[in-house]
């Protein structure tokens, strides 16, 4: 399973490595919202969350589906604007100006991608103009909770007002903590982008892809960039409407994620981590065996792709992996027995989520087990 970017005939100079302040801010917001994804950053997340003013923390909760259950494409507005040629802004204000320039339908379609969906790569009507698309969008928002539903309704009723609200939210985050963060990481990110540009220039694309991530490679015939992910997707870097090219955006907050923007009508973009901190490691061999067996089923592996990002209802998982809700429930029962999934109730919805602390230990538990 992988996401593929067609690049046959693409000139090497159209493959760019550039940091983006807005993408880095949203990666930082993802870390604050999902600290379990990033065990190496617990000190920063604890200190930053504790220092947030209550009003700002409350507003971040209101819009957090933009950087939790999915990493929304609105965080990379340069990818939807042909005249940017795939180049992010050099400052947060420049990136936010690009966000302001997005067409309302483009902005809303991206912002309403609330949970991972097989519809992501399929062009369809906007919920601003199509009643069926609006109903489906609100249904997914409902499963995320009352705050997300209220936000989604406001977004559909008045996109310009929500866009202004979101810009103010990002500006307040910059003042509260991100200006200091960006001052600290921007030199590292710029240096990483320059280094990979030099590798591309002097050693070729295959070598450059290997430096991006072990999950990123060039196909044997050189016609596709392949990102190894638990999900399928395909896009082209040769769309004449948006302009040819691929942009790689480094992030100091990204690990362990490699995000790939492959929506129709957007320039392909790969958001990759510049570092991968070590994970801790120890557990019983019987329990380890039970957990590995639970994860060996391909359908449960696909479900874990969703459950690792955020909590999901049985219905959302059924829609995402194209099986029936009873089948989802049977797979969830296996994962719960192995202690890999936690479940909680929110109103009439039951939400399941992968226990990332447990899963993160599997590798070190396995090594310790076979050497014991």
PEHURA-V346555 format. One line per field, one symbol per residue. psi: psi as a letter, one per 40 degrees, with the letter a starting at -180 (. if undefined). A space follows every 50 residues. Layout:
# PEHURA-V346555
psi = ???
This chain:
# PEHURA-V346555
psi = hihhhhehehideehihhihdddddddddddddgddegdeeddddddddd ehidddddddddeeeeecdigieeefddeehdeefehiieiddddddddd ehiddddddddegdihieedehhiiiedehdddddddddddddeiddddd dddddddgddddddddddddddddddddddddddeddddddddddddddd ddeiddddddddieehihideeeihhhhigiiihiiefhddeiiihhhhi heedheihhhhfiheihihhhiieigiiiiiiihddddddddddeehddd dddddddddiiiidddddddefiidddddddddddddefehihihhbehh hiihgdddddeddddddddee.
